[in-house]
Amino acid sequence: MATLSRLLIYPLLFFFFLGQLGRLNWGSFSFPILDICIVAFSLTNFLTRRQTIKPNKFLLIFLLIAVISNLIHLPGYHLPPFQSWFYLLRLLSLTLLIIYPPKLTSTQNRFLEIVLFSSLLFGFIQYTLWPDFTAFLAFNWDPHLYRLVGTFFDPTFTGLIFLFFLIRLYFSTYHSRLLFIALTYIGLALTYSRTSLLCFLAAFTFIAVRKKTKKIFVIALSCVLLTIIILPRAPGEGTKLERTSSIFAKIKNYQEGISLFTISPITGVGYNNLPYLRPNPTSHANSGFDGSLLTIAITTGIFGLIFLCLGLRFEFIHGSLLYQTLLLILLLHSLFSNSLFYPWITLLLALTKLKSRK
């Protein structure tokens, strides 16, 4: 089983790179092939690691609550068996990877870095040759214009993935890491994701405080201020860092989410059922709200939210500085976007958890 787990990491990372380009259609249901790889890898990794790691009991209880919530509300939606458990199965698999993190070899870690850098290069190619993403509105994707979206089709998530890569590079020992950090930051900036820029500043503020040095904070702040000044302002609302339309949209999104939370605040509505309670179930944005904790509260109820927060606190207390930094910015980012259980991001967090300290 350990050998199978080690072998599965390579197709897993290949489909990580493909992003939303690697999707399967099951009737009217569409999902990334990465999700299948995550479930398979998580299962084999769990069977391999379950005896060697003391589990985070808070997260295990959270998963139990999520399953019970889904079972309670399952009869009311009359979904096909596959659809009725798909999102929950992915949630279980991702969370188990956090509880029982895989330990990558140096070769596997290097392959992961190559995959992340390849994603960055593809993002530059997309931004240069195909900056107009509005045609994808017909496939229920947001119509981004003159923003780097890469293979993930969303600049906000792409920005956070690049930021994770940048922080991994910062904690690495590569001789040319400063060059790669600079290139990754340029890619992050071209997403025009204000949330990702805020998280960049928050990450290095946290590192500066922990390392007791002001230099790191000053450099990070200078980078963000310089970015705001020199970043090109191409046509379109999305490239305006001072835009307000998205702020009002998020407020409206939160209001809708709070309204849904009141439907079933104790047991939630079931993690798999959220898309079918919203106006456009086929939209790729309808599996969650712009706040991950709000999404968890709606779907698993108040007790699910409490045990998730306790589990994340446990993770933070027992993590390395690298892991703590990633977890901190993920939680900050998830206040503005449903990024906490976005497959690529949660997977990357799990694969980084046991990476050696600087």
SEDREN-471283 format. One line per 8 residues: for each residue x, y, z of N, C-alpha, C. Coordinates in steps of 0.1 Angstrom, whole numbers, plus 5000, padded with zeros to 4 digits. Example, Ala and Ser with C-alpha at 12.3 -4.5 7.8 and 13.67 -1.06 7.14 Angstrom:
5132 4943 5078 5123 4955 5078 5132 4967 5078 ~ 5128 4978 5071 5137 4989 5071 5129 5000 5079
//
This chain:
5008 4988 5000 5000 5000 5000 5009 5013 5000 ~ 5020 5012 5007 5029 5023 5008 5035 5026 4994 ~ 5038 5015 4987 5043 5017 4973 5033 5023 4964 ~ 5020 5019 4965 5010 5025 4957 5008 5039 4960 ~ 5009 5043 4973 5007 5057 4977 5018 5065 4971 ~ 5031 5060 4971 5042 5067 4965 5040 5069 4950 ~ 5035 5059 4943 5033 5060 4929 5022 5069 4925 ~ 5011 5070 4933 5000 5078 4930 5003 5093 4930
5014 5097 4937 5017 5111 4938 5020 5117 4925 ~ 5025 5109 4915 5028 5115 4902 5016 5118 4893 ~ 5007 5109 4892 4994 5113 4884 4987 5124 4892 ~ 4987 5124 4905 4981 5134 4913 4986 5148 4909 ~ 5000 5149 4909 5006 5162 4906 5004 5166 4891 ~ 5004 5156 4882 5001 5159 4868 4988 5165 4866 ~ 4978 5160 4873 4964 5165 4871 4963 5178 4880 ~ 4971 5180 4890 4972 5193 4897 4976 5204 4886
4986 5201 4878 4990 5210 4868 4979 5213 4858 ~ 4972 5203 4853 4962 5205 4843 4951 5214 4848 ~ 4949 5214 4862 4938 5223 4867 4925 5220 4861 ~ 4918 5230 4858 4904 5229 4852 4904 5224 4838 ~ 4916 5223 4832 4917 5217 4818 4914 5202 4818 ~ 4917 5196 4830 4914 5182 4831 4901 5179 4838 ~ 4890 5180 4831 4877 5177 4837 4870 5166 4830 ~ 4862 5159 4838 4853 5148 4833 4839 5152 4833
4831 5148 4824 4817 5150 4823 4809 5138 4827 ~ 4800 5138 4836 4792 5127 4840 4777 5131 4838 ~ 4772 5130 4826 4759 5135 4823 4760 5150 4824 ~ 4752 5156 4832 4752 5171 4834 4762 5175 4845 ~ 4769 5165 4851 4778 5168 4862 4792 5168 4857 ~ 4799 5179 4860 4813 5180 4856 4822 5182 4868 ~ 4834 5175 4868 4843 5177 4879 4858 5174 4874 ~ 4868 5180 4881 4882 5178 4878 4886 5164 4880
4895 5158 4871 4900 5145 4873 4909 5145 4886 ~ 4914 5156 4890 4922 5157 4902 4914 5152 4914 ~ 4901 5154 4914 4893 5150 4926 4894 5134 4927 ~ 4893 5127 4916 4895 5112 4917 4908 5109 4922 ~ 4919 5116 4918 4932 5113 4922 4933 5116 4937 ~ 4927 5126 4942 4928 5130 4956 4921 5119 4965 ~ 4910 5114 4961 4903 5104 4968 4912 5091 4969 ~ 4917 5087 4958 4926 5075 4957 4938 5077 4965
4945 5088 4964 4957 5091 4971 4954 5092 4986 ~ 4944 5099 4990 4940 5100 5004 4938 5087 5011 ~ 4931 5078 5004 4927 5065 5009 4940 5056 5011 ~ 4949 5056 5001 4961 5048 5003 4970 5054 5013 ~ 4971 5067 5013 4979 5074 5023 4974 5071 5037 ~ 4961 5072 5039 4955 5069 5052 4958 5055 5057 ~ 4957 5045 5048 4960 5031 5052 4975 5029 5055 ~ 4983 5038 5049 4998 5037 5052 5002 5044 5064
4996 5056 5067 5000 5065 5078 4992 5064 5091 ~ 4981 5057 5091 4972 5058 5102 4978 5053 5115 ~ 4988 5044 5114 4994 5039 5127 5005 5047 5131 ~ 5010 5056 5123 5022 5063 5127 5020 5078 5131 ~ 5008 5083 5130 5005 5097 5133 4993 5097 5144 ~ 4995 5106 5154 4984 5109 5163 4975 5118 5157 ~ 4962 5114 5154 4953 5123 5146 4948 5135 5154 ~ 4944 5145 5146 4937 5157 5151 4923 5153 5154
4919 5150 5166 4906 5145 5170 4895 5155 5166 ~ 4898 5168 5167 4888 5178 5164 4884 5178 5149 ~ 4893 5175 5141 4890 5174 5126 4883 5161 5123 ~ 4886 5151 5131 4879 5138 5129 4864 5140 5133 ~ 4862 5147 5144 4848 5149 5148 4841 5158 5138 ~ 4848 5168 5133 4842 5177 5122 4837 5168 5110 ~ 4845 5159 5106 4842 5150 5095 4830 5141 5098 ~ 4829 5136 5111 4817 5129 5115 4805 5137 5114
4806 5149 5119 4794 5159 5119 4790 5161 5104 ~ 4800 5163 5095 4797 5165 5081 4789 5154 5075 ~ 4793 5141 5078 4787 5129 5073 4772 5128 5078 ~ 4771 5130 5091 4757 5130 5097 4748 5140 5091 ~ 4753 5152 5089 4745 5163 5083 4740 5159 5070 ~ 4749 5153 5062 4746 5149 5048 4735 5138 5048 ~ 4737 5129 5058 4727 5118 5059 4713 5123 5063 ~ 4713 5133 5072 4700 5138 5076 4692 5144 5065
4700 5152 5056 4693 5159 5045 4693 5152 5032 ~ 4699 5140 5031 4700 5133 5019 4686 5130 5012 ~ 4676 5126 5020 4663 5122 5013 4656 5134 5007 ~ 4659 5146 5011 4651 5158 5006 4656 5163 4993 ~ 4667 5158 4987 4672 5163 4974 4671 5154 4962 ~ 4669 5141 4965 4666 5131 4954 4677 5132 4943 ~ 4690 5132 4948 4701 5133 4938 4705 5119 4935 ~ 4711 5117 4923 4718 5104 4920 4728 5101 4930
4731 5088 4933 4740 5084 4943 4754 5091 4942 ~ 4759 5092 4930 4772 5097 4928 4773 5112 4932 ~ 4763 5120 4927 4762 5134 4930 4759 5136 4945 ~ 4752 5128 4951 4747 5130 4965 4759 5129 4975 ~ 4770 5123 4971 4781 5122 4980 4794 5128 4975 ~ 4794 5133 4963 4807 5137 4956 4815 5147 4964 ~ 4808 5159 4967 4815 5170 4973 4820 5166 4987 ~ 4811 5158 4994 4815 5154 5008 4826 5144 5007
4827 5135 4998 4838 5126 4996 4851 5133 4994 ~ 4850 5144 4986 4862 5152 4984 4867 5159 4997 ~ 4857 5164 5004 4860 5171 5017 4866 5161 5027 ~ 4861 5149 5028 4867 5139 5036 4881 5135 5033 ~ 4883 5134 5020 4897 5130 5015 4907 5141 5017 ~ 4903 5154 5015 4912 5165 5017 4915 5166 5032 ~ 4905 5165 5040 4907 5167 5055 4916 5156 5060 ~ 4914 5143 5055 4922 5132 5060 4937 5134 5056
4939 5141 5045 4953 5144 5041 4959 5154 5050 ~ 4951 5163 5056 4956 5172 5066 4959 5165 5079 ~ 4950 5156 5083 4952 5149 5095 4963 5139 5094 ~ 4964 5132 5083 4975 5122 5081 4983 5127 5069 ~ 4992 5137 5071 4999 5143 5060 5009 5133 5053 ~ 5010 5133 5040 5020 5124 5034 5034 5130 5035 ~ 5043 5121 5037 5057 5126 5038 5064 5123 5024 ~ 5067 5134 5017 5072 5133 5004 5088 5131 5005
5093 5123 4995 5107 5122 4994 5113 5135 4987 ~ 5126 5136 4987 5132 5148 4981 5129 5148 4966 ~ 5128 5137 4960 5125 5136 4945 5110 5141 4943 ~ 5101 5136 4952 5087 5140 4950 5085 5155 4953 ~ 5093 5160 4963 5092 5175 4966 5097 5183 4954 ~ 5108 5178 4948 5113 5185 4936 5103 5184 4924 ~ 5097 5173 4923 5087 5172 4912 5075 5181 4915 ~ 5071 5183 4927 5061 5192 4931 5065 5207 4928
5077 5210 4930 5082 5223 4927 5082 5226 4912 ~ 5086 5215 4904 5085 5216 4889 5071 5219 4885 ~ 5061 5211 4891 5047 5213 4887 5043 5227 4890 ~ 5046 5232 4901 5042 5246 4905 5048 5256 4896 ~ 5061 5254 4893 5068 5264 4883 5062 5263 4869 ~ 5058 5251 4865 5052 5249 4852 5038 5256 4852 ~ 5031 5255 4863 5018 5263 4864 5020 5278 4862 ~ 5031 5282 4868 5035 5297 4867 5038 5300 4853
5046 5292 4846 5049 5295 4832 5037 5295 4823 ~ 5028 5285 4825 5016 5284 4817 5008 5297 4820 ~ 5008 5301 4832 5000 5314 4835 5005 5326 4828 ~ 5019 5327 4826 5024 5338 4819 5021 5336 4804 ~ 5021 5324 4799 5017 5322 4785 5002 5326 4783 ~ 4994 5321 4792 4979 5325 4791 4977 5340 4791 ~ 4984 5347 4800 4983 5361 4802 4987 5369 4789 ~ 4998 5363 4783 5003 5370 4771 4995 5367 4758
4991 5354 4756 4985 5350 4744 4970 5350 4745 ~ 4964 5348 4756 4950 5347 4758 4945 5354 4770 ~ 4946 5367 4770 4942 5375 4782 4927 5377 4783 ~ 4920 5374 4772 4905 5376 4772 4898 5363 4775 ~ 4893 5361 4787 4887 5349 4792 4872 5349 4791 ~ 4867 5360 4785 4852 5362 4786 4844 5351 4778 ~ 4851 5344 4768 4844 5334 4761 4839 5322 4770 ~ 4847 5320 4781 4844 5309 4790 4831 5312 4799
4825 5323 4797 4812 5326 4804 4802 5316 4800 ~ 4803 5311 4787 4793 5301 4782 4795 5288 4789 ~ 4806 5286 4796 4808 5273 4803 4807 5275 4818 ~ 4800 5286 4822 4798 5289 4836 4810 5293 4844 ~ 4820 5298 4837 4832 5304 4844 4831 5319 4844 ~ 4837 5325 4853 4836 5340 4854 4844 5346 4842 ~ 4839 5357 4836 4846 5362 4824 4857 5372 4827 ~ 4869 5366 4831 4880 5375 4835 4887 5381 4822
4892 5393 4824 4898 5400 4812 4911 5406 4817 ~ 4922 5403 4810 4935 5408 4812 4940 5405 4826 ~ 4937 5393 4831 4942 5388 4844 4948 5374 4842 ~ 4958 5371 4849 4964 5358 4849 4955 5348 4856 ~ 4950 5338 4849 4942 5328 4856 4948 5314 4855 ~ 4958 5312 4846 4964 5299 4844 4955 5288 4841 ~ 4958 5276 4846 4949 5264 4843 4938 5263 4853 ~ 4938 5272 4863 4928 5271 4874 4916 5280 4871
4916 5288 4860 4905 5296 4855 4899 5306 4865 ~ 4907 5309 4876 4902 5319 4886 4914 5326 4892 ~ 4915 5339 4890 4927 5347 4894 4929 5347 4909 ~ 4918 5346 4917 4919 5347 4931 4925 5334 4937 ~ 4921 5322 4932 4927 5310 4936 4941 5308 4931 ~ 4943 5313 4918 4956 5312 4912 4966 5320 4920 ~ 4962 5332 4924 4970 5341 4932 4975 5334 4945 ~ 4966 5327 4952 4969 5320 4965 4978 5308 4962
4976 5301 4951 4985 5290 4948 4999 5295 4946 ~ 5000 5306 4938 5013 5312 4936 5020 5317 4949 ~ 5012 5322 4958 5017 5327 4971 5022 5315 4979 ~ 5015 5304 4979 5019 5292 4986 5033 5288 4980 ~ 5034 5288 4967 5047 5284 4960 5058 5294 4964 ~ 5055 5307 4965 5064 5317 4968 5070 5315 4983 ~ 5061 5312 4992 5065 5309 5006 5073 5296 5007 ~ 5069 5286 5000 5077 5274 4999 5091 5277 4995
5092 5285 4984 5105 5289 4979 5113 5297 4990 ~ 5106 5306 4997 5113 5314 5007 5119 5305 5018 ~ 5112 5294 5021 5117 5285 5032 5126 5274 5026 ~ 5129 5275 5013 5138 5265 5007 5152 5269 5007 ~ 5161 5260 5002 5176 5263 5002 5181 5264 4988 ~ 5173 5266 4978 5178 5267 4964 5187 5279 4963 ~ 5198 5277 4955 5207 5288 4953 5201 5299 4946 ~ 5192 5296 4936 5186 5307 4928 5172 5310 4932
5169 5308 4945 5155 5309 4949 5150 5324 4948 ~ 5159 5334 4949 5154 5347 4948 5149 5351 4935 ~ 5155 5345 4924 5150 5347 4911 5136 5341 4909 ~ 5134 5328 4914 5121 5322 4914 5111 5329 4922 ~ 5115 5334 4933 5106 5342 4942 5101 5354 4934 ~ 5110 5361 4927 5106 5373 4920 5097 5370 4909 ~ 5099 5359 4901 5091 5355 4890 5077 5351 4896 ~ 5077 5344 4907 5064 5340 4913 5056 5352 4917
5063 5362 4923 5056 5374 4928 5050 5381 4916 ~ 5057 5382 4905 5051 5389 4893 5039 5381 4888 ~ 5039 5368 4888 5027 5360 4885 5016 5363 4894 ~ 5019 5364 4907 5008 5367 4917 5002 5381 4914 ~ 5011 5390 4912 5006 5404 4909 4997 5405 4897 ~ 5000 5397 4887 4993 5398 4874 4979 5391 4875 ~ 4976 5385 4886 4963 5380 4889 4953 5391 4893 ~ 4959 5402 4897 4951 5414 4902 4942 5410 4913
4947 5400 4921 4939 5396 4932 4943 5404 4945 ~ 4935 5413 4949 4938 5421 4961 4939 5412 4973 ~ 4931 5402 4974 4931 5393 4986 4945 5386 4987 ~ 4950 5382 4975 4963 5375 4975 4974 5384 4979 ~ 4973 5397 4974 4983 5407 4978 4983 5410 4993 ~ 4971 5411 4998 4969 5413 5013 4975 5401 5020 ~ 4973 5389 5015 4978 5377 5022 4994 5376 5021 ~ 4999 5381 5010 5014 5382 5008 5019 5391 5019
5013 5403 5021 5018 5412 5032 5016 5406 5045 ~ 5005 5399 5048 5002 5393 5061 5012 5382 5064 ~ 5016 5374 5053 5025 5363 5055 5038 5367 5060 ~ 5044 5378 5053 5057 5382 5056 5057 5391 5069 ~ 5046 5397 5072 5045 5404 5085 5046 5394 5096 ~ 5039 5382 5095 5039 5372 5105 5053 5366 5106 ~ 5060 5363 5094 5073 5358 5095 5083 5368 5101 ~ 5081 5381 5098 5090 5391 5104 5088 5392 5119
5076 5390 5124 5073 5390 5139 5080 5378 5145 ~ 5078 5367 5139 5083 5354 5145 5099 5354 5144 ~ 5104 5360 5134 5119 5360 5133 5125 5373 5140 ~ 5116 5382 5144 5120 5394 5151 5130 5402 5143 ~ 5125 5405 5130 5133 5413 5121 5123 5422 5113 ~ 5126 5435 5113 5117 5444 5105 5120 5444 5090 ~ 5132 5440 5087 5136 5440 5073 5127 5433 5064 ~ 5122 5421 5068 5113 5413 5060 5100 5420 5057
5095 5427 5068 5082 5434 5066 5084 5446 5057 ~ 5095 5453 5058 5097 5465 5050 5098 5461 5035 ~ 5105 5450 5032 5106 5446 5019 5093 5442 5013 ~ 5085 5434 5021 5072 5430 5016 5063 5442 5014 ~ 5063 5451 5023 5054 5463 5022 5058 5471 5009 ~ 5071 5472 5007 5076 5480 4995 5072 5473 4982 ~ 5072 5460 4982 5068 5452 4970 5053 5455 4967 ~ 5045 5455 4978 5030 5457 4976 5028 5471 4971
5034 5481 4977 5032 5495 4973 5037 5497 4959 ~ 5048 5491 4956 5053 5493 4942 5044 5486 4932 ~ 5039 5475 4936 5029 5468 4927 5017 5476 4924 ~ 5012 5483 4934 5000 5491 4933 5003 5503 4923 ~ 5015 5508 4924 5018 5519 4915 5021 5515 4901 ~ 5028 5505 4898 5033 5502 4885 5025 5491 4878 ~ 5016 5484 4884 5008 5473 4878 5000 5479 4866 ~ 5001 5473 4854 4994 5479 4843 4979 5479 4845
4972 5489 4841 4957 5490 4842 4951 5488 4828 ~ 4950 5476 4824 4944 5473 4811 4929 5475 4812 ~ 4922 5476 4800 4907 5478 4800 4900 5467 4808 ~ 4890 5471 4815 4882 5461 4822 4882 5464 4837 ~ 4871 5461 4844 4870 5463 4858 4880 5455 4867 ~ 4883 5443 4862 4891 5434 4870 4905 5439 4872 ~ 4911 5447 4864 4924 5452 4866 4925 5464 4874 ~ 4914 5469 4879 4914 5481 4887 4915 5477 4902
4927 5479 4908 4928 5474 4922 4919 5482 4931 ~ 4914 5494 4927 4906 5502 4935 4891 5499 4932 ~ 4888 5488 4925 4874 5485 4921 4866 5483 4934 ~ 4853 5487 4933 4844 5485 4945 4833 5475 4942 ~ 4831 5472 4929 4819 5463 4925 4820 5449 4932 ~ 4833 5444 4933 4834 5431 4939 4832 5431 4954 ~ 4835 5443 4960 4832 5444 4974 4817 5443 4977 ~ 4809 5450 4969 4795 5450 4971 4789 5436 4968
4795 5429 4958 4791 5416 4954 4794 5406 4966 ~ 4805 5408 4973 4808 5399 4984 4799 5401 4996 ~ 4795 5414 4998 4786 5417 5009 4772 5410 5006 ~ 4768 5411 4994 4755 5405 4990 4756 5390 4991 ~ 4768 5384 4988 4771 5370 4989 4770 5365 5003 ~ 4776 5373 5012 4775 5370 5027 4761 5371 5032 ~ 4753 5381 5027 4739 5382 5032 4731 5370 5028 ~ 4734 5365 5015 4727 5353 5010 4730 5341 5019
4743 5340 5022 4748 5329 5030 4742 5329 5044 ~ 4742 5340 5051 4736 5341 5064 4721 5337 5064 ~ 4715 5341 5053 4700 5338 5052 4699 5322 5051 ~ 4708 5316 5043 4707 5301 5042 4711 5294 5055 ~ 4720 5300 5063 4724 5295 5075 4712 5293 5085 ~ 4703 5303 5085 4692 5303 5094 4682 5292 5091 ~ 4683 5286 5079 4674 5275 5075 4676 5263 5085 ~ 4689 5260 5087 4692 5248 5096 4705 5251 5103
4705 5259 5113 4717 5263 5120 4724 5252 5128 ~ 4716 5242 5132 4722 5232 5141 4728 5221 5133 ~ 4721 5215 5123 4726 5204 5116 4732 5208 5102 ~ 4730 5220 5098 4734 5225 5085 4725 5219 5074 ~ 4728 5222 5061 4719 5217 5050 4726 5205 5043 ~ 4737 5201 5048 4745 5190 5041 4755 5195 5032 ~ 4767 5190 5033 4778 5196 5025 4776 5195 5010 ~ 4769 5184 5006 4768 5182 4992 4756 5189 4985
4748 5195 4994 4735 5200 4989 4735 5215 4986 ~ 4746 5222 4989 4746 5237 4988 4743 5242 4974 ~ 4750 5236 4963 4747 5241 4950 4733 5241 4946 ~ 4725 5231 4951 4711 5229 4947 4701 5238 4955 ~ 4707 5246 4964 4699 5256 4971 4700 5270 4966 ~ 4709 5271 4955 4712 5284 4950 4706 5286 4936 ~ 4706 5298 4931 4698 5301 4918 4704 5294 4906 ~ 4717 5292 4905 4723 5286 4893 4731 5274 4897
4725 5262 4899 4733 5250 4904 4745 5246 4895 ~ 4745 5249 4882 4755 5245 4874 4767 5254 4874 ~ 4766 5266 4880 4777 5275 4881 4789 5269 4889 ~ 4801 5272 4885 4813 5266 4892 4815 5274 4905 ~ 4808 5285 4907 4810 5292 4920 4799 5289 4930 ~ 4790 5280 4927 4779 5278 4936 4781 5266 4946 ~ 4793 5260 4946 4795 5250 4956 4799 5256 4970 ~ 4800 5269 4970 4804 5275 4983 4801 5290 4982
4803 5297 4994 4802 5311 4994 4815 5318 4995 ~ 4816 5331 4994 4828 5338 4994 4836 5338 5008 ~ 4830 5331 5018 4837 5329 5030 4836 5314 5033 ~ 4848 5308 5035 4848 5293 5037 4841 5289 5050 ~ 4844 5297 5061 4838 5294 5074 4823 5295 5073 ~ 4818 5305 5065 4804 5306 5063 4798 5294 5056 ~ 4805 5290 5046 4801 5278 5039 4800 5265 5048 ~ 4810 5264 5057 4810 5253 5066 4798 5254 5076
4796 5266 5081 4785 5268 5090 4771 5265 5084 ~ 4769 5269 5071 4757 5266 5064 4755 5251 5062 ~ 4766 5244 5058 4765 5230 5054 4766 5220 5065 ~ 4773 5223 5076 4775 5214 5087 4769 5219 5100 ~ 4764 5231 5100 4758 5236 5112 4769 5242 5122 ~ 4764 5248 5133 4772 5255 5142 4783 5246 5148 ~ 4779 5233 5151 4788 5224 5157 4800 5220 5147 ~ 4796 5218 5135 4806 5216 5125 4816 5227 5124
4811 5239 5125 4820 5251 5124 4829 5252 5137 ~ 4824 5249 5148 4831 5249 5161 4843 5239 5160 ~ 4840 5227 5156 4850 5217 5157 4861 5219 5145 ~ 4856 5225 5134 4866 5228 5124 4876 5239 5129 ~ 4870 5249 5136 4879 5260 5141 4889 5254 5152 ~ 4884 5245 5160 4892 5239 5170 4903 5230 5164 ~ 4899 5224 5153 4909 5215 5146 4920 5224 5139 ~ 4916 5235 5133 4925 5244 5127 4935 5250 5137
4929 5254 5149 4938 5259 5160 4948 5249 5164 ~ 4944 5236 5165 4953 5225 5168 4964 5224 5158 ~ 4960 5225 5145 4970 5224 5134 4980 5235 5135 ~ 4975 5248 5138 4984 5259 5139 4994 5258 5150 ~ 4989 5254 5162 4998 5253 5174 5009 5243 5172 ~ 5006 5232 5165 5016 5221 5164 5024 5221 5150 ~ 5022 5232 5143 5029 5233 5130 5042 5240 5130 ~ 5050 5238 5120 5063 5245 5118 5059 5259 5113
5069 5268 5113 5067 5282 5109 5062 5282 5094 ~ 5067 5274 5086 5063 5273 5072 5048 5270 5072 ~ 5044 5259 5079 5030 5254 5079 5021 5265 5085 ~ 5026 5271 5096 5018 5281 5103 5015 5293 5094 ~ 5025 5297 5086 5024 5308 5077 5013 5305 5066 ~ 5014 5293 5060 5005 5289 5050 4990 5288 5056 ~ 4989 5283 5067 4976 5281 5074 4970 5295 5077 ~ 4978 5304 5082 4974 5317 5085 4968 5325 5073
4976 5324 5062 4971 5332 5050 4959 5325 5043 ~ 4959 5311 5045 4947 5304 5039 4934 5308 5047 ~ 4935 5310 5060 4924 5314 5068 4920 5328 5064 ~ 4930 5337 5063 4927 5351 5059 4921 5351 5045 ~ 4926 5344 5036 4921 5344 5022 4907 5338 5022 ~ 4904 5328 5030 4891 5322 5030 4880 5331 5036 ~ 4884 5342 5041 4873 5352 5045 4867 5359 5033 ~ 4875 5359 5022 4870 5366 5010 4867 5357 4999
4871 5344 5000 4868 5335 4989 4867 5321 4995 ~ 4861 5312 4988 4859 5298 4994 4871 5290 4991 ~ 4882 5294 4997 4895 5288 4994 4900 5277 5004 ~ 4893 5276 5015 4898 5267 5026 4898 5252 5021 ~ 4888 5248 5013 4887 5234 5008 4887 5234 4993 ~ 4893 5244 4987 4896 5244 4972 4906 5233 4970 ~ 4903 5223 4962 4912 5211 4961 4926 5214 4959 ~ 4930 5222 4950 4944 5225 4947 4951 5231 4959
4944 5240 4966 4951 5247 4977 4952 5238 4989 ~ 4941 5231 4993 4942 5222 5005 4951 5211 5002 ~ 4952 5206 4990 4962 5195 4987 4976 5200 4989 ~ 4979 5212 4984 4992 5218 4985 4996 5221 4999 ~ 4986 5225 5007 4988 5226 5022 4992 5213 5028 ~ 4985 5202 5025 4988 5189 5031 5002 5184 5026 ~ 5005 5186 5014 5018 5182 5009 5030 5190 5014 ~ 5027 5201 5020 5037 5210 5026 5038 5208 5041
5029 5202 5047 5028 5201 5062 5041 5196 5068 ~ 5046 5185 5062 5058 5179 5068 5071 5183 5061 ~ 5070 5194 5053 5083 5199 5047 5092 5204 5058 ~ 5105 5202 5057 5114 5205 5068 5114 5220 5070 ~ 5117 5224 5083 5118 5238 5087 5130 5244 5081 ~ 5129 5258 5080 5141 5265 5075 5151 5266 5086
//
